[in-house]
Amino acid sequence: MKVFRRVSLLFPIALMALAGCAMRPAGEEAERRRAAEAGGPYTDTIVLPLLPENPAPEDYLRFAFLRNAGLHARYWEWRAAIERVPQDSSFPNVALPFSALFSGGKQKLWDRTTLGISNDPMSDIPFPTKLSTAGRKALEEARAAGLRFEAAKFLLQSQVLSACDDLALLAETIRIREADVALLRLMVRLAAVRAQTGAGQPDLLKAQTTLDLAENDLSNLRAQVAPAAAKLNALLGRPATDPAPLPASLPPLRPLPAADADLIRLASERSPALQALAREVEGKEEALALAKQAYLPDFGLSLSVTGSVAQTLGGMLVLPTRLEAIRAGIEEARANLQAAAAARTQYERDLAASFVLNLYALRNDERQIKLFQETIIPRAREMIELAQTSYSTGSLPFPDLVEAERELLNARLVTAQLLVERDKALLAIESRSAVDAEAMKPRTTE
């Protein structure tokens, strides 16, 4: 009896302590610290920076990191995934049943009352290794969510800067087309003068048609300003109608110091999306281990006291008799693991292919930019100087001089398009490798 009384005293304490603890995996606190460090802009009250009158891309980027709702969603998905760890690794609740016998004759109320303590009847006490495995699985899923948040930041950076590139190209195109329209108007005036003499009526009609088409193109370009600004504002979390001034110049040509082979290596080493898939594979491995542990029995414990009449200590062993279901669960977990591993392998191949594609586009754009900047544009300027000399001596008609100047404008437009395409290819490389071009260093060999 003394032994039972000791057990009856220790059992509730042990059961309550068991219910209050969890088989928490190593690394959970580190993941929580990472989330806390990254979550300042989303959990603290931060005064949003005011955009200057003529914002630079860096100003837009800082604003987007604080206001973009998609990035906020990724962060809170990370936080939610972390909170799955203690839930999946904790023991079940403690139940405190009680009952009272109303028809007890001359018995005291205490002797007609039964008090008990047990695990939650709806949840068996799982084998401890099951909880630790479930905790590790949840932690890997949380780490994957954190890496997706990091990938989302670089993707947002690429999207914002790409939208800025579109605005810069649109502004440069408008400036070039405005200069083209001004030249065509001179052509129309000259053709009108010649038409007054009775000759050159067809030239006037042709010049007017060319001018009308050029002015229509210019109007179409100006109509694209509002949609381009709305696209940028959506990324910034601003109203679609907020103004986004057209940049005064094109983005500078940023260097890419790393060699192509090093960039492809960076893709596999640094890509947060690829690392997230790797974490998912590890989580699926833990899920398979957890499915195999379904063969281990669960159990239940209970203690009840009926006044001074009876004291009962009980237990229950839950045998894994659903063998077909357990085998099916194991095969499902194994199939999920194979699917996750295959998805990671395919993404790694797609990532390498996208790097090759973007690197090819970037290097080809660089080649063409060099051709236009060092050969085509200087040659076009030289042709204009020659045309101006010939025109001053009367040996070259004015339309030919205008045409030479239009050739220079077209060369400038192609160069602007190449500069923006090259910058977008670089942004794609930065987004996939999760490292800015300025931080890429050439790989040195000893």
C-alpha positions as a Python dict, from the first residue, in 0.01 Angstrom:
ca = {
    (1, 'M'): (0, 0, 0),
    (2, 'K'): (283, 238, 79),
    (3, 'V'): (437, 169, -261),
    (4, 'F'): (107, 243, -431),
    (5, 'R'): (71, 568, -241),
    (6, 'R'): (417, 674, -349),
    (7, 'V'): (334, 586, -707),
    (8, 'S'): (2, 767, -682),
    (9, 'L'): (188, 1077, -570),
    (10, 'L'): (463, 1058, -830),
    (11, 'F'): (249, 949, -1123),
    (12, 'P'): (49, 1275, -1166),
    (13, 'I'): (368, 1477, -1138),
    (14, 'A'): (541, 1261, -1399),
    (15, 'L'): (243, 1266, -1634),
    (16, 'M'): (204, 1643, -1607),
    (17, 'A'): (576, 1690, -1667),
    (18, 'L'): (561, 1457, -1965),
    (19, 'A'): (273, 1650, -2118),
    (20, 'G'): (453, 1979, -2070),
    (21, 'C'): (768, 1881, -2255),
    (22, 'A'): (855, 1806, -2615),
    (23, 'M'): (1126, 1617, -2799),
    (24, 'R'): (1258, 1938, -2956),
    (25, 'P'): (1524, 1889, -3226),
    (26, 'A'): (1865, 2051, -3220),
    (27, 'G'): (1877, 2357, -3442),
    (28, 'E'): (1530, 2489, -3365),
    (29, 'E'): (1655, 2782, -3156),
    (30, 'A'): (1906, 2878, -3424),
    (31, 'E'): (1627, 2882, -3683),
    (32, 'R'): (1416, 3098, -3453),
    (33, 'R'): (1703, 3344, -3413),
    (34, 'R'): (1745, 3365, -3790),
    (35, 'A'): (1375, 3437, -3831),
    (36, 'A'): (1384, 3700, -3558),
    (37, 'E'): (1685, 3873, -3713),
    (38, 'A'): (1523, 3878, -4057),
    (39, 'G'): (1181, 3980, -3931),
    (40, 'G'): (1245, 4331, -3805),
    (41, 'P'): (1076, 4502, -4101),
    (42, 'Y'): (771, 4277, -4064),
    (43, 'T'): (725, 4258, -3686),
    (44, 'D'): (841, 4603, -3569),
    (45, 'T'): (679, 4938, -3632),
    (46, 'I'): (900, 5091, -3897),
    (47, 'V'): (860, 5435, -4048),
    (48, 'L'): (856, 5391, -4423),
    (49, 'P'): (1123, 5588, -4607),
    (50, 'L'): (1004, 5873, -4824),
    (51, 'L'): (1090, 5834, -5187),
    (52, 'P'): (1287, 6131, -5323),
    (53, 'E'): (1153, 6339, -5608),
    (54, 'N'): (1358, 6141, -5859),
    (55, 'P'): (1412, 5800, -5697),
    (56, 'A'): (1708, 5584, -5787),
    (57, 'P'): (1660, 5207, -5824),
    (58, 'E'): (1812, 5161, -5478),
    (59, 'D'): (1540, 5385, -5329),
    (60, 'Y'): (1269, 5178, -5491),
    (61, 'L'): (1435, 4859, -5370),
    (62, 'R'): (1450, 4967, -5004),
    (63, 'F'): (1085, 5066, -5024),
    (64, 'A'): (984, 4734, -5180),
    (65, 'F'): (1160, 4527, -4913),
    (66, 'L'): (944, 4698, -4651),
    (67, 'R'): (612, 4710, -4834),
    (68, 'N'): (587, 4415, -5072),
    (69, 'A'): (301, 4195, -4946),
    (70, 'G'): (432, 3884, -5122),
    (71, 'L'): (759, 3909, -4931),
    (72, 'H'): (567, 3959, -4606),
    (73, 'A'): (369, 3643, -4683),
    (74, 'R'): (686, 3441, -4733),
    (75, 'Y'): (822, 3563, -4401),
    (76, 'W'): (509, 3469, -4206),
    (77, 'E'): (499, 3130, -4379),
    (78, 'W'): (849, 3079, -4238),
    (79, 'R'): (737, 3180, -3889),
    (80, 'A'): (434, 2953, -3911),
    (81, 'A'): (651, 2661, -4020),
    (82, 'I'): (879, 2710, -3719),
    (83, 'E'): (581, 2689, -3484),
    (84, 'R'): (501, 2345, -3625),
    (85, 'V'): (815, 2209, -3457),
    (86, 'P'): (693, 2216, -3093),
    (87, 'Q'): (346, 2105, -3201),
    (88, 'D'): (472, 1794, -3381),
    (89, 'S'): (727, 1702, -3113),
    (90, 'S'): (511, 1746, -2800),
    (91, 'F'): (344, 1479, -2592),
    (92, 'P'): (-38, 1474, -2575),
    (93, 'N'): (-247, 1667, -2325),
    (94, 'V'): (-330, 1541, -1976),
    (95, 'A'): (-691, 1453, -1897),
    (96, 'L'): (-841, 1492, -1549),
    (97, 'P'): (-1162, 1283, -1537),
    (98, 'F'): (-1388, 1284, -1236),
    (99, 'S'): (-1723, 1135, -1140),
    (100, 'A'): (-1953, 1124, -838),
    (101, 'L'): (-2194, 846, -735),
    (102, 'F'): (-2529, 997, -628),
    (103, 'S'): (-2681, 680, -476),
    (104, 'G'): (-2416, 591, -231),
    (105, 'G'): (-2616, 498, 75),
    (106, 'K'): (-2437, 606, 388),
    (107, 'Q'): (-2104, 657, 214),
    (108, 'K'): (-1940, 993, 241),
    (109, 'L'): (-1930, 1212, -69),
    (110, 'W'): (-1551, 1166, -84),
    (111, 'D'): (-1587, 788, -96),
    (112, 'R'): (-1843, 825, -377),
    (113, 'T'): (-1616, 1050, -585),
    (114, 'T'): (-1364, 921, -835),
    (115, 'L'): (-1080, 1145, -949),
    (116, 'G'): (-833, 1048, -1216),
    (117, 'I'): (-545, 1159, -1431),
    (118, 'S'): (-446, 1015, -1767),
    (119, 'N'): (-329, 1106, -2110),
    (120, 'D'): (-585, 1258, -2346),
    (121, 'P'): (-820, 971, -2443),
    (122, 'M'): (-819, 1100, -2802),
    (123, 'S'): (-440, 1079, -2825),
    (124, 'D'): (-217, 794, -2726),
    (125, 'I'): (127, 859, -2585),
    (126, 'P'): (354, 802, -2884),
    (127, 'F'): (685, 624, -2865),
    (128, 'P'): (944, 898, -2786),
    (129, 'T'): (1144, 838, -3104),
    (130, 'K'): (833, 920, -3306),
    (131, 'L'): (815, 1265, -3152),
    (132, 'S'): (1182, 1341, -3206),
    (133, 'T'): (1158, 1229, -3569),
    (134, 'A'): (843, 1438, -3625),
    (135, 'G'): (1023, 1736, -3473),
    (136, 'R'): (1320, 1696, -3708),
    (137, 'K'): (1083, 1667, -4004),
    (138, 'A'): (904, 1989, -3906),
    (139, 'L'): (1238, 2166, -3857),
    (140, 'E'): (1355, 2075, -4209),
    (141, 'E'): (1029, 2209, -4347),
    (142, 'A'): (1081, 2531, -4150),
    (143, 'R'): (1435, 2564, -4285),
    (144, 'A'): (1298, 2518, -4637),
    (145, 'A'): (1045, 2795, -4571),
    (146, 'G'): (1325, 3023, -4453),
    (147, 'L'): (1523, 2959, -4769),
    (148, 'R'): (1216, 3032, -4980),
    (149, 'F'): (1190, 3366, -4802),
    (150, 'E'): (1551, 3439, -4894),
    (151, 'A'): (1483, 3338, -5253),
    (152, 'A'): (1177, 3564, -5255),
    (153, 'K'): (1392, 3861, -5150),
    (154, 'F'): (1631, 3813, -5442),
    (155, 'L'): (1341, 3754, -5680),
    (156, 'L'): (1178, 4077, -5562),
    (157, 'Q'): (1508, 4259, -5610),
    (158, 'S'): (1526, 4127, -5965),
    (159, 'Q'): (1166, 4225, -6037),
    (160, 'V'): (1199, 4579, -5899),
    (161, 'L'): (1526, 4650, -6078),
    (162, 'S'): (1389, 4496, -6398),
    (163, 'A'): (1087, 4727, -6376),
    (164, 'C'): (1326, 5020, -6328),
    (165, 'D'): (1514, 4903, -6639),
    (166, 'D'): (1187, 4904, -6833),
    (167, 'L'): (1117, 5261, -6722),
    (168, 'A'): (1470, 5370, -6813),
    (169, 'L'): (1446, 5209, -7158),
    (170, 'L'): (1104, 5362, -7213),
    (171, 'A'): (1240, 5706, -7121),
    (172, 'E'): (1540, 5669, -7351),
    (173, 'T'): (1320, 5545, -7635),
    (174, 'I'): (1088, 5844, -7593),
    (175, 'R'): (1384, 6083, -7603),
    (176, 'I'): (1518, 5921, -7919),
    (177, 'R'): (1177, 5915, -8087),
    (178, 'E'): (1123, 6281, -7997),
    (179, 'A'): (1448, 6367, -8173),
    (180, 'D'): (1339, 6155, -8470),
    (181, 'V'): (1005, 6336, -8491),
    (182, 'A'): (1184, 6672, -8483),
    (183, 'L'): (1396, 6564, -8781),
    (184, 'L'): (1092, 6444, -8972),
    (185, 'R'): (916, 6773, -8913),
    (186, 'L'): (1210, 6949, -9078),
    (187, 'M'): (1173, 6707, -9369),
    (188, 'V'): (802, 6791, -9402),
    (189, 'R'): (870, 7165, -9400),
    (190, 'L'): (1135, 7125, -9669),
    (191, 'A'): (906, 6902, -9878),
    (192, 'A'): (626, 7159, -9839),
    (193, 'V'): (849, 7436, -9975),
    (194, 'R'): (945, 7222, -10274),
    (195, 'A'): (580, 7130, -10335),
    (196, 'Q'): (489, 7498, -10367),
    (197, 'T'): (706, 7515, -10681),
    (198, 'G'): (492, 7249, -10842),
    (199, 'A'): (747, 6969, -10799),
    (200, 'G'): (794, 6725, -10515),
    (201, 'Q'): (426, 6667, -10426),
    (202, 'P'): (486, 6290, -10386),
    (203, 'D'): (784, 6364, -10158),
    (204, 'L'): (561, 6581, -9939),
    (205, 'L'): (298, 6310, -9907),
    (206, 'K'): (565, 6052, -9822),
    (207, 'A'): (726, 6282, -9564),
    (208, 'Q'): (390, 6360, -9402),
    (209, 'T'): (301, 5990, -9380),
    (210, 'T'): (638, 5908, -9227),
    (211, 'L'): (592, 6191, -8974),
    (212, 'D'): (239, 6080, -8886),
    (213, 'L'): (357, 5724, -8821),
    (214, 'A'): (650, 5846, -8611),
    (215, 'E'): (421, 6072, -8405),
    (216, 'N'): (182, 5779, -8356),
    (217, 'D'): (471, 5563, -8232),
    (218, 'L'): (574, 5841, -7996),
    (219, 'S'): (218, 5867, -7860),
    (220, 'N'): (211, 5491, -7807),
    (221, 'L'): (535, 5511, -7613),
    (222, 'R'): (403, 5789, -7392),
    (223, 'A'): (87, 5583, -7328),
    (224, 'Q'): (307, 5305, -7189),
    (225, 'V'): (439, 5523, -6905),
    (226, 'A'): (137, 5478, -6677),
    (227, 'P'): (121, 5095, -6711),
    (228, 'A'): (497, 5071, -6652),
    (229, 'A'): (463, 5285, -6339),
    (230, 'A'): (167, 5074, -6221),
    (231, 'K'): (376, 4756, -6260),
    (232, 'L'): (651, 4905, -6047),
    (233, 'N'): (403, 5037, -5789),
    (234, 'A'): (252, 4689, -5749),
    (235, 'L'): (595, 4560, -5648),
    (236, 'L'): (641, 4855, -5411),
    (237, 'G'): (304, 4812, -5243),
    (238, 'R'): (193, 5158, -5356),
    (239, 'P'): (-131, 5267, -5527),
    (240, 'A'): (-113, 5193, -5899),
    (241, 'T'): (-163, 5559, -5989),
    (242, 'D'): (127, 5691, -5781),
    (243, 'P'): (383, 5868, -6000),
    (244, 'A'): (709, 5702, -6099),
    (245, 'P'): (927, 5959, -6277),
    (246, 'L'): (1104, 5846, -6591),
    (247, 'P'): (1479, 5805, -6528),
    (248, 'A'): (1708, 6060, -6688),
    (249, 'S'): (1953, 5796, -6808),
    (250, 'L'): (2000, 5426, -6864),
    (251, 'P'): (2138, 5200, -6588),
    (252, 'P'): (2517, 5182, -6579),
    (253, 'L'): (2691, 4878, -6723),
    (254, 'R'): (2768, 4677, -6411),
    (255, 'P'): (3073, 4450, -6430),
    (256, 'L'): (3054, 4077, -6378),
    (257, 'P'): (3396, 3985, -6238),
    (258, 'A'): (3343, 3612, -6191),
    (259, 'A'): (3420, 3367, -6470),
    (260, 'D'): (3136, 3176, -6630),
    (261, 'A'): (3240, 2846, -6471),
    (262, 'D'): (3244, 3011, -6127),
    (263, 'L'): (2897, 3152, -6184),
    (264, 'I'): (2756, 2809, -6261),
    (265, 'R'): (2927, 2678, -5947),
    (266, 'L'): (2770, 2961, -5747),
    (267, 'A'): (2429, 2857, -5876),
    (268, 'S'): (2452, 2517, -5712),
    (269, 'E'): (2623, 2643, -5396),
    (270, 'R'): (2421, 2957, -5322),
    (271, 'S'): (2079, 2916, -5480),
    (272, 'P'): (1829, 2939, -5190),
    (273, 'A'): (1556, 2776, -5398),
    (274, 'L'): (1780, 2476, -5461),
    (275, 'Q'): (1878, 2462, -5095),
    (276, 'A'): (1509, 2476, -4999),
    (277, 'L'): (1444, 2171, -5215),
    (278, 'A'): (1738, 1996, -5049),
    (279, 'R'): (1582, 2069, -4709),
    (280, 'E'): (1253, 1929, -4835),
    (281, 'V'): (1431, 1609, -4934),
    (282, 'E'): (1575, 1581, -4583),
    (283, 'G'): (1228, 1642, -4442),
    (284, 'K'): (1090, 1361, -4660),
    (285, 'E'): (1366, 1133, -4530),
    (286, 'E'): (1251, 1207, -4175),
    (287, 'A'): (892, 1144, -4286),
    (288, 'L'): (996, 803, -4416),
    (289, 'A'): (1170, 726, -4088),
    (290, 'L'): (856, 833, -3902),
    (291, 'A'): (638, 611, -4121),
    (292, 'K'): (860, 310, -4042),
    (293, 'Q'): (818, 378, -3670),
    (294, 'A'): (446, 313, -3704),
    (295, 'Y'): (536, -50, -3619),
    (296, 'L'): (630, 68, -3269),
    (297, 'P'): (343, 53, -3018),
    (298, 'D'): (193, 357, -2848),
    (299, 'F'): (61, 345, -2495),
    (300, 'G'): (-166, 509, -2241),
    (301, 'L'): (-146, 561, -1865),
    (302, 'S'): (-406, 643, -1606),
    (303, 'L'): (-447, 678, -1231),
    (304, 'S'): (-782, 703, -1047),
    (305, 'V'): (-874, 743, -682),
    (306, 'T'): (-1222, 674, -543),
    (307, 'G'): (-1218, 842, -207),
    (308, 'S'): (-1062, 610, 48),
    (309, 'V'): (-1225, 307, -111),
    (310, 'A'): (-1010, 230, -415),
    (311, 'Q'): (-699, 343, -596),
    (312, 'T'): (-634, 225, -950),
    (313, 'L'): (-323, 250, -1166),
    (314, 'G'): (-374, 146, -1526),
    (315, 'G'): (-199, 132, -1856),
    (316, 'M'): (-276, 54, -2215),
    (317, 'L'): (-59, -70, -2500),
    (318, 'V'): (-176, 20, -2848),
    (319, 'L'): (-55, -249, -3086),
    (320, 'P'): (14, -164, -3452),
    (321, 'T'): (-229, -412, -3604),
    (322, 'R'): (-315, -213, -3919),
    (323, 'L'): (-22, -368, -4102),
    (324, 'E'): (-150, -300, -4453),
    (325, 'A'): (-208, 66, -4366),
    (326, 'I'): (140, 93, -4212),
    (327, 'R'): (303, -61, -4517),
    (328, 'A'): (103, 173, -4740),
    (329, 'G'): (213, 471, -4529),
    (330, 'I'): (576, 367, -4562),
    (331, 'E'): (544, 330, -4939),
    (332, 'E'): (370, 668, -4961),
    (333, 'A'): (650, 832, -4767),
    (334, 'R'): (910, 658, -4984),
    (335, 'A'): (730, 776, -5300),
    (336, 'N'): (715, 1132, -5165),
    (337, 'L'): (1087, 1115, -5096),
    (338, 'Q'): (1161, 997, -5449),
    (339, 'A'): (941, 1272, -5591),
    (340, 'A'): (1117, 1540, -5383),
    (341, 'A'): (1460, 1407, -5481),
    (342, 'A'): (1363, 1402, -5849),
    (343, 'A'): (1223, 1757, -5824),
    (344, 'R'): (1549, 1877, -5670),
    (345, 'T'): (1756, 1706, -5940),
    (346, 'Q'): (1543, 1855, -6217),
    (347, 'Y'): (1556, 2202, -6063),
    (348, 'E'): (1934, 2177, -6038),
    (349, 'R'): (1950, 2088, -6408),
    (350, 'D'): (1706, 2368, -6497),
    (351, 'L'): (1910, 2607, -6285),
    (352, 'A'): (2231, 2518, -6467),
    (353, 'A'): (2052, 2552, -6801),
    (354, 'S'): (1909, 2892, -6705),
    (355, 'F'): (2256, 3008, -6603),
    (356, 'V'): (2397, 2897, -6936),
    (357, 'L'): (2111, 3071, -7117),
    (358, 'N'): (2145, 3395, -6920),
    (359, 'L'): (2522, 3391, -6948),
    (360, 'Y'): (2497, 3341, -7323),
    (361, 'A'): (2250, 3629, -7351),
    (362, 'L'): (2466, 3847, -7129),
    (363, 'R'): (2791, 3778, -7317),
    (364, 'N'): (2620, 3816, -7654),
    (365, 'D'): (2469, 4146, -7546),
    (366, 'E'): (2812, 4261, -7426),
    (367, 'R'): (2957, 4174, -7766),
    (368, 'Q'): (2689, 4373, -7946),
    (369, 'I'): (2714, 4666, -7705),
    (370, 'K'): (3085, 4685, -7774),
    (371, 'L'): (3019, 4669, -8149),
    (372, 'F'): (2767, 4954, -8141),
    (373, 'Q'): (2953, 5172, -7891),
    (374, 'E'): (3296, 5133, -8046),
    (375, 'T'): (3213, 5089, -8415),
    (376, 'I'): (2855, 5153, -8530),
    (377, 'I'): (2783, 5473, -8337),
    (378, 'P'): (3123, 5636, -8407),
    (379, 'R'): (3081, 5545, -8772),
    (380, 'A'): (2730, 5693, -8776),
    (381, 'R'): (2863, 6017, -8627),
    (382, 'E'): (3139, 6023, -8888),
    (383, 'M'): (2880, 5976, -9162),
    (384, 'I'): (2682, 6272, -9022),
    (385, 'E'): (2994, 6491, -9030),
    (386, 'L'): (3059, 6391, -9390),
    (387, 'A'): (2696, 6449, -9480),
    (388, 'Q'): (2700, 6793, -9318),
    (389, 'T'): (3011, 6884, -9516),
    (390, 'S'): (2856, 6762, -9840),
    (391, 'Y'): (2531, 6942, -9763),
    (392, 'S'): (2715, 7268, -9696),
    (393, 'T'): (2877, 7245, -10042),
    (394, 'G'): (2545, 7163, -10206),
    (395, 'S'): (2647, 6815, -10319),
    (396, 'L'): (2410, 6631, -10081),
    (397, 'P'): (2035, 6689, -10054),
    (398, 'F'): (1888, 6771, -9713),
    (399, 'P'): (1683, 6446, -9691),
    (400, 'D'): (2003, 6245, -9709),
    (401, 'L'): (2148, 6448, -9423),
    (402, 'V'): (1837, 6381, -9216),
    (403, 'E'): (1854, 6013, -9298),
    (404, 'A'): (2214, 5999, -9172),
    (405, 'E'): (2106, 6156, -8844),
    (406, 'R'): (1818, 5909, -8814),
    (407, 'E'): (2063, 5622, -8858),
    (408, 'L'): (2251, 5749, -8554),
    (409, 'L'): (1926, 5764, -8353),
    (410, 'N'): (1844, 5406, -8450),
    (411, 'A'): (2191, 5292, -8345),
    (412, 'R'): (2144, 5465, -8008),
    (413, 'L'): (1808, 5292, -7962),
    (414, 'V'): (1950, 4947, -8037),
    (415, 'T'): (2234, 5013, -7793),
    (416, 'A'): (1986, 5115, -7522),
    (417, 'Q'): (1786, 4796, -7576),
    (418, 'L'): (2101, 4585, -7554),
    (419, 'L'): (2211, 4757, -7232),
    (420, 'V'): (1876, 4683, -7067),
    (421, 'E'): (1867, 4323, -7194),
    (422, 'R'): (2216, 4269, -7058),
    (423, 'D'): (2120, 4414, -6719),
    (424, 'K'): (1812, 4191, -6701),
    (425, 'A'): (2023, 3884, -6776),
    (426, 'L'): (2256, 3988, -6492),
    (427, 'L'): (1957, 4038, -6260),
    (428, 'A'): (1839, 3685, -6339),
    (429, 'I'): (2184, 3548, -6255),
    (430, 'E'): (2190, 3741, -5926),
    (431, 'S'): (1841, 3622, -5836),
    (432, 'R'): (1919, 3254, -5896),
    (433, 'S'): (2259, 3259, -5724),
    (434, 'A'): (2148, 3484, -5434),
    (435, 'V'): (2455, 3704, -5461),
    (436, 'D'): (2497, 4052, -5607),
    (437, 'A'): (2730, 4093, -5901),
    (438, 'E'): (2937, 4342, -5703),
    (439, 'A'): (3005, 4069, -5444),
    (440, 'M'): (3110, 3807, -5697),
    (441, 'K'): (3484, 3756, -5694),
    (442, 'P'): (3698, 3582, -5951),
    (443, 'R'): (3808, 3240, -5830),
    (444, 'T'): (4179, 3235, -5766),
    (445, 'T'): (4398, 2931, -5792),
    (446, 'E'): (4718, 2886, -5599),
}
